Amino acid sequence: MIKLRQGRTSFIIAHRLSTIRDADEILVIDGGRIIERGNHRDLMAADTFYRRLYHGQFEQAMLS
C-alpha cells in the first residue's frame, strides 16, 4: 500500500487506527466535524480524542 501512495495524495478512511498510523496528516472527525488534525506522533503526545481511541483499540486487542 505504501508504494501505491508514493508521490500521490491519498485519502484513507479507517476505523482501525493502525491503518493510518504512518499518514503525514490525520484528520479526526466526530459528529461530521473535524475535531483534531496532525500526525500520529503529535496526536499521541497531547491529551486528544485520537489518543484515547488509539489506546482503547490497543487495550481491546490485548484482551482478545
C-alpha positions in Angstrom: 0.0 0.0 0.0 2.9 2.4 0.7 4.2 2.0 -2.9 0.7 2.9 -4.2 0.7 6.1 -2.2 4.2 7.4 -3.1 4.1 10.7 -4.8 0.3 10.9 -4.6 -2.4 12.5 -2.4 -4.4 9.7 -0.8 -7.5 9.7 1.4 -7.9 6.7 3.7 -10.9 6.3 5.8 -10.3 3.9 8.6 -11.8 2.6 11.9 -8.7 0.7 12.7 -6.2 3.4 13.7 -3.1 1.2 13.0 -4.1 1.6 9.3 -3.5 5.3 9.3 -0.6 5.5 11.8 2.0 6.4 9.1 0.0 9.1 7.4 1.5 12.5 7.0 -1.7 14.1 8.4 -4.6 12.6 10.2 -8.0 14.2 10.5 -10.2 13.1 13.4 -13.9 13.5 12.6 -16.6 13.3 15.2 -20.2 14.2 14.5 -19.3 15.3 11.0 -16.8 17.8 12.1 -13.0 17.8 12.1 -12.1 17.9 15.8 -8.3 17.2 15.6 -5.6 17.1 13.0 -2.0 16.2 13.0 0.3 13.3 12.6 0.3 10.2 14.8 3.2 11.4 17.0 1.6 14.8 17.6 -1.8 13.4 18.3 -0.4 10.9 20.7 1.7 13.5 22.5 -1.3 15.5 23.7 -4.4 14.5 25.6 -6.5 14.0 22.4 -9.6 12.1 21.4 -7.4 10.2 18.9 -5.0 9.1 21.7 -7.9 7.8 23.8 -9.3 5.9 20.8 -5.9 4.5 20.0 -5.2 3.3 23.5 -8.7 1.9 23.6 -8.2 -0.2 20.5 -4.8 -1.4 21.7 -6.2 -2.5 25.0 -9.1 -4.2 23.3 -6.7 -6.1 21.0 -4.6 -7.2 24.0 -7.7 -8.6 25.7 -8.8 -10.6 22.6 
